[in-house]
Amino acid sequence: MGRLFGTDGVRGLANKDLTADLALRLSAAAAAVLGAHDLEGRDRPFAVVGWDPRASSEMLSAAVSAGLTSAGVDVLLVGVMPTPAVAHLVAEYDAALGVMISASHNPMPDNGIKFFARGGHKLEDAQEDAIEAALDDPAPPRPTGAAIGRVKRAFDAVDRYVAHLEAAIHQPLTGIKVVVDAANGAASTVAAKAYRDAGAEVIAIHDAPDGLNINRDCGSTHLEGLRAAVLAHEADLGLGHDGDADRCLAIDARGRTVDGDAIMAILAVAMDEAGELTDHTLVATVMSNLGLHLAMKAAGITLRTTAVGDRYVLEELRTGGYALGGEQSGHVVLPGLGTTGDGVLTGLKLMERMAQTGSSLAELASVLTVLPQVLVNVRVIDKAAAMADAALTAALAAEEAALGEAGRILLRPSGTEPLVRVMVEAPTEEVARGTAERLAGLIS
């Protein structure tokens, strides 16, 4: 069997790939790895557990709680909460570890489990490997009697998290009218409240999760409804989150998309002007548009790139002590304010910049000129075999030579799905699409 952990935890089709049994065993193994040395000054360690509102989260949260308590770890349930909220609450409550049950932007039938170490940090590869190794223990030690973990519910989790968000901005959002699309997901519990408490006028859409409608034609992966609502309500902007609210994409008042690259550019310039951008450096992934590279160069800001995945952005941020990083998809990380990408925090900081400058979102986003970019996803059986195909390798070299310095091509396997992604940037969309489709046609 291959490595169980992907780029962002363990994901799969709920009750088939990700079963209650696997969730129980994973959680017990994580307790052994992350909680075993956390007994100083207390009877036993405890874990914060949250989830998004998809139906299978009910089953999996019960299994996770069972796994943790069977390993002697107490469980503090925070309920339906964004992933960054769980990360924050691990630190806020001084827990030994945290567990978030979510498949983020994936369709409702999928689900996933993400673990956080003490302080709310995502796991390092070595920690994930240790958890996988612990799964193979045929007879792990199990406490009995009073040593079995207990489960209780946290009733102040939302208030604690919203207070954390409010403390992150210093400019009232009075006068800003925003439409927020909560993707019928975890943002439904906090986003509208946080934006209203900060002073904005808020119209909330897709904020009525029923367990089945998460990410369904809404949220950051389906911006059409948000765009229509922004125009209908004559709002200043729209903010679209994904199922676990660690992403944020925006729509300006004219209905145009402002993606993660543009949001990072806006925040990087703002932070650099305020002297808050460490070493005048922004961290992004290789998927960021060439336009971001050019915009940051013009602003005197260095752009450092990483592999795709917010965990790799986080690693670079920690290693270099940098203050801002993220992904084109809308994961934006502000290490001074949180340990992981936070879509609601991103929305607050974006509106704060609008309030500070008196500029529209379109005006702020004009710092970035986006080169046409086409992304084609090809479903495959074996990602490694597809990437190693000799004909594909030869065609890639020929297409790169044809583009020269006027564009670029990125082929990569998805870290969470059976897909190979073909991304092409070129001077025109026609050239980009033609190149991407030719390459995609060779992948099988």
C-alpha positions in Angstrom: 0.0 0.0 0.0 1.2 3.5 -0.8 1.6 6.3 1.7 -1.7 7.0 3.4 -1.3 10.7 4.0 -1.6 13.0 1.0 -0.6 16.7 0.8 -3.4 17.6 3.2 -4.2 14.7 5.6 -6.0 11.5 4.7 -8.8 11.8 2.2 -11.1 9.5 0.2 -14.7 8.4 -0.4 -16.3 8.2 3.0 -17.3 4.8 4.2 -15.3 3.2 1.3 -11.8 4.6 1.3 -12.1 6.4 4.6 -14.1 4.1 6.9 -15.1 4.5 10.5 -12.6 1.7 11.3 -9.7 3.5 9.6 -10.7 6.8 11.3 -10.7 5.1 14.7 -7.3 3.4 14.2 -5.8 6.6 12.7 -6.9 8.6 15.7 -5.6 6.1 18.2 -2.3 6.0 16.4 -2.1 9.8 16.3 -2.9 9.9 20.0 0.1 7.6 20.6 2.4 9.7 18.5 1.2 13.2 19.3 -0.2 12.8 22.8 2.1 10.3 24.5 4.6 12.9 25.8 2.0 15.4 26.9 1.3 14.3 30.5 3.4 16.9 32.4 1.2 18.9 34.7 -2.1 17.1 33.9 -3.8 13.8 34.3 -3.8 13.0 30.6 -3.6 14.8 27.2 -6.7 16.1 25.4 -7.5 16.7 21.8 -9.7 19.3 20.0 -12.0 17.7 17.4 -14.0 19.7 14.8 -15.7 18.9 11.5 -17.4 20.3 8.4 -21.1 19.7 8.0 -21.1 16.9 5.4 -23.2 13.9 6.4 -20.3 11.5 6.8 -18.6 13.8 9.3 -21.2 12.6 11.9 -20.0 9.1 11.5 -16.3 9.9 11.3 -16.3 12.3 14.3 -17.8 9.5 16.4 -15.1 7.2 15.2 -12.3 9.7 15.8 -13.6 10.3 19.3 -13.6 6.6 20.0 -10.1 6.2 18.7 -8.7 9.0 20.8 -10.5 8.0 24.0 -9.5 4.4 23.6 -5.9 5.6 23.7 -6.5 7.5 26.9 -6.9 11.0 25.4 -9.7 13.2 26.4 -11.8 14.8 23.6 -13.1 18.4 23.4 -15.7 18.6 20.7 -15.9 22.1 19.0 -18.5 21.0 16.4 -18.8 22.4 12.9 -15.9 24.8 12.6 -13.5 25.9 9.9 -10.2 24.1 9.7 -8.2 27.2 10.7 -10.5 27.6 13.7 -9.6 24.1 14.9 -5.9 24.9 14.4 -6.3 28.1 16.4 -8.3 26.4 19.2 -5.7 23.7 19.6 -3.4 26.5 20.7 -6.1 28.5 22.5 -7.1 25.5 24.7 -3.5 24.3 25.0 -4.4 20.9 23.6 -1.9 18.1 22.8 -3.4 17.7 19.3 -6.3 18.6 17.0 -8.4 16.7 14.5 -10.4 18.3 11.7 -12.7 16.1 9.7 -13.2 17.6 6.3 -12.5 17.0 2.6 -12.3 20.8 2.1 -13.4 21.7 -1.5 -14.0 18.1 -2.5 -17.6 16.9 -3.3 -19.9 15.8 -0.5 -19.3 12.0 -0.7 -15.6 12.5 0.1 -14.2 13.2 3.5 -10.9 13.6 5.2 -9.0 13.7 8.4 -6.4 16.4 9.2 -4.2 16.3 12.3 -2.7 19.2 14.1 0.2 19.0 16.6 0.5 21.1 19.8 0.2 24.8 19.0 -2.1 24.1 16.0 0.7 23.2 13.5 0.2 20.9 10.6 2.2 17.7 10.9 5.7 17.2 9.5 6.3 14.2 7.2 8.1 12.3 10.0 5.1 12.7 12.3 2.7 11.4 9.6 5.1 8.5 8.9 5.1 7.7 12.7 1.3 7.6 12.7 1.2 5.2 9.7 3.8 3.0 11.4 1.7 2.9 14.6 -1.3 1.7 12.6 0.6 -1.6 12.1 0.9 -2.3 15.8 -1.3 -5.4 16.2 -1.8 -4.9 19.9 -1.3 -1.3 21.0 -1.6 -0.6 24.7 -5.1 0.4 25.7 -6.2 1.9 29.1 -9.1 0.6 31.1 -11.3 1.9 33.8 -10.8 5.5 34.8 -7.8 5.8 32.4 -10.1 5.7 29.3 -10.5 9.2 27.8 -13.6 11.2 28.3 -15.6 13.4 25.8 -17.1 16.8 26.4 -18.4 19.7 24.3 -16.9 23.2 24.1 -19.6 25.8 24.1 -17.4 28.9 23.7 -15.5 27.8 20.6 -17.2 30.1 18.1 -16.8 33.1 20.4 -13.2 32.4 21.0 -12.4 32.0 17.3 -14.4 35.1 16.2 -12.6 37.2 18.9 -9.3 36.0 17.5 -10.4 37.2 14.0 -11.6 40.6 15.3 -8.3 41.2 17.0 -6.5 40.7 13.7 -7.8 43.9 12.1 -7.5 47.5 13.2 -9.7 49.4 10.8 -13.5 49.2 11.0 -15.2 47.9 7.9 -18.0 50.5 8.1 -19.4 51.3 4.6 -18.3 48.1 2.9 -21.1 45.9 1.6 -20.0 42.3 1.1 -21.7 39.1 -0.1 -20.3 36.0 1.5 -20.8 32.5 0.0 -20.3 30.0 2.8 -20.4 27.0 0.5 -23.0 25.4 2.8 -19.9 24.4 4.8 -18.0 25.3 7.9 -17.9 29.0 7.1 -21.7 29.1 7.8 -21.0 29.1 11.5 -18.6 32.1 11.6 -18.0 34.1 8.4 -21.1 36.3 8.4 -20.8 37.0 12.1 -17.1 37.9 11.9 -17.7 40.3 9.0 -20.7 41.9 10.6 -18.9 42.3 13.9 -16.1 44.1 12.1 -18.6 46.6 10.7 -19.4 45.4 7.2 -22.9 45.1 5.8 -23.2 41.4 5.0 -25.4 39.5 2.7 -24.9 35.7 3.3 -25.7 33.1 0.7 -25.3 29.3 0.7 -25.1 29.3 4.5 -27.7 26.6 5.2 -25.9 23.3 5.3 -28.0 20.1 5.4 -25.2 17.5 5.3 -25.6 16.9 1.6 -25.2 20.4 -0.1 -21.7 21.3 0.9 -19.7 22.7 -2.1 -22.7 21.9 -4.4 -22.6 24.6 -7.1 -21.4 27.1 -4.6 -18.4 28.4 -2.7 -14.9 29.1 -4.0 -15.0 26.4 -6.6 -18.3 27.6 -8.2 -18.3 31.4 -8.1 -21.2 32.0 -10.5 -23.8 32.4 -7.8 -21.6 34.7 -5.8 -21.0 36.8 -8.9 -24.7 37.1 -9.6 -25.4 38.1 -6.0 -22.7 40.8 -5.9 -24.2 42.4 -9.0 -27.8 42.0 -7.8 -27.1 43.6 -4.4 -24.7 46.2 -5.9 -22.1 45.1 -3.3 -18.6 46.3 -3.0 -17.3 42.7 -3.2 -18.1 39.1 -2.7 -16.1 36.5 -0.8 -16.3 32.8 -1.6 -15.1 30.2 0.9 -14.7 26.4 0.4 -16.2 23.6 2.5 -13.8 24.0 5.5 -13.3 27.8 5.1 -9.5 27.7 4.7 -9.8 29.3 1.2 -11.0 32.7 0.1 -11.6 34.0 -3.4 -13.2 37.3 -4.2 -15.5 39.0 -6.8 -15.1 42.7 -7.4 -18.1 45.1 -7.8 -18.0 44.6 -11.5 -18.3 40.8 -11.2 -14.7 39.9 -12.0 -12.8 37.2 -10.1 -10.0 38.2 -7.8 -8.1 35.0 -7.2 -5.5 34.0 -4.6 -2.6 35.5 -6.6 -4.3 38.9 -6.7 -5.3 38.7 -3.0 -1.7 37.9 -2.1 -0.4 40.8 -4.3 -2.8 43.2 -2.5 -1.8 42.0 0.9 1.9 41.9 0.1 2.0 45.5 -1.1 0.0 46.6 2.0 2.3 44.7 4.4 5.4 45.9 2.7 4.2 49.5 3.0 3.6 49.0 6.7 7.0 47.4 7.2 5.4 44.0 8.1 6.6 41.9 5.1 9.7 40.1 6.4 12.7 40.6 4.0 10.2 42.1 1.5 9.3 38.5 0.6 6.1 36.7 -0.4 5.9 32.9 -0.6 3.7 31.2 -3.2 3.6 27.9 -5.1 4.7 27.0 -8.6 1.0 27.3 -9.6 1.0 31.1 -9.2 0.6 33.1 -12.4 3.7 34.6 -14.0 1.8 37.9 -13.6 2.4 37.6 -9.8 6.1 37.3 -10.4 6.2 40.4 -12.6 4.0 42.4 -10.2 6.1 41.6 -7.2 9.3 42.4 -9.0 7.9 45.8 -10.0 6.9 46.4 -6.3 10.4 45.5 -5.0 9.1 42.3 -3.4 10.9 38.9 -3.7 8.7 35.9 -4.6 9.8 32.6 -3.3 8.1 29.5 -4.8 7.3 26.0 -3.3 5.7 22.8 -4.4 1.9 22.8 -4.5 0.1 22.5 -1.2 -0.3 24.9 1.7 1.9 22.6 3.9 4.9 23.4 1.7 4.1 27.1 1.8 3.9 26.8 5.6 7.3 25.0 5.7 8.9 27.8 3.7 7.3 30.5 5.8 8.6 28.8 9.0 12.0 28.2 7.7 12.5 31.7 6.5 10.5 33.5 9.1 8.4 35.1 6.4 5.1 36.9 7.1 2.9 36.1 4.1 2.3 33.2 1.7 -0.4 31.3 -0.1 -1.8 29.7 -3.2 -3.6 30.8 -6.3 -6.6 28.7 -5.1 -7.2 31.1 -2.2 -5.2 29.6 0.7 -3.5 32.6 2.2 -1.3 32.2 5.3 -0.4 35.0 7.7 1.9 33.3 10.2 1.7 36.2 12.7 -2.0 35.6 13.0 -2.5 31.8 12.4 -0.8 28.5 11.8 -2.6 27.7 8.6 -4.5 29.2 5.8 -7.7 31.0 7.0 -10.3 32.1 4.5 -12.3 34.3 6.9 -9.2 36.0 8.1 -8.1 36.6 4.5 -11.5 38.2 3.8 -11.2 40.5 6.8 -7.7 41.6 5.8 -8.7 42.2 2.2 -11.6 44.4 3.3 -9.4 46.2 5.8 -7.1 47.2 3.0 -10.1 48.6 1.1 -11.2 50.5 4.1 -7.7 51.9 4.8 -7.1 53.1 1.2 -10.7 54.0 0.2 -10.0 52.0 -3.0 -12.3 49.5 -4.7 -11.2 45.9 -4.9 -10.8 46.3 -8.7 -8.4 49.2 -8.1 -6.4 47.3 -5.6 -6.2 44.2 -7.8 -4.9 46.2 -10.7 -1.4 45.8 -9.3 -1.5 42.4 -10.9 -1.8 41.7 -14.7 -2.7 38.1 -15.1 -1.3 36.1 -18.0 -3.9 33.8 -19.7 -3.7 30.5 -17.8 -5.4 27.2 -18.7 -5.7 24.2 -16.3 -6.8 20.8 -17.6 -7.3 17.9 -15.1 -6.9 14.4 -16.6 -8.2 11.5 -14.6 -5.8 8.5 -14.6 -5.4 5.1 -13.0 -1.7 5.4 -12.2 -0.4 8.9 -11.7 3.3 7.8 -11.6 3.0 5.8 -14.8 1.2 8.7 -16.6 3.9 11.2 -15.6 6.7 8.9 -16.7 5.3 8.3 -20.2 8.1 8.9 -22.8 5.8 10.4 -25.4 4.5 12.9 -22.9 8.0 13.8 -21.8 9.1 14.5 -25.4 5.9 16.5 -26.2 6.4 18.6 -23.1 9.9 19.5 -24.1 8.7 20.5 -27.6 5.9 22.6 -26.2 8.2 24.4 -23.7 10.6 25.2 -26.5 7.8 26.7 -28.6 6.6 28.9 -25.8 10.1 30.1 -24.7 10.2 32.8 -22.1 6.7 34.0 -23.1 5.0 31.3 -21.1 5.4 28.2 -19.0 4.0 24.7 -18.5 3.5 22.8 -15.3 2.6 19.1 -15.2 2.0 17.6 -11.8 0.0 14.8 -10.2 -2.7 15.8 -7.7 -1.8 15.1 -4.1 -5.4 14.3 -3.2 -7.2 12.9 -6.3 -6.4 10.5 -9.2 -5.6 13.3 -11.5 -2.7 14.7 -13.5 -3.0 18.5 -13.8 -1.7 20.3 -16.9 -1.3 24.0 -16.4 -0.2 26.3 -19.2 0.4 30.1 -19.3 0.9 31.8 -22.6 0.5 35.3 -24.2 -3.0 34.4 -25.4 -5.7 32.0 -24.1 -5.9 30.4 -27.5 -2.2 29.4 -27.3 -2.5 28.3 -23.7 -5.5 26.2 -24.3 -4.1 24.6 -27.4 -0.9 23.6 -25.7 -2.8 22.3 -22.6 -5.2 20.2 -24.7 -2.4 18.7 -26.8 -0.5 17.6 -23.7 -3.7 16.4 -22.0 -4.5 14.2 -25.0 -1.3 12.3 -24.4 -2.0 11.4 -20.8 -3.6 8.1 -20.0 
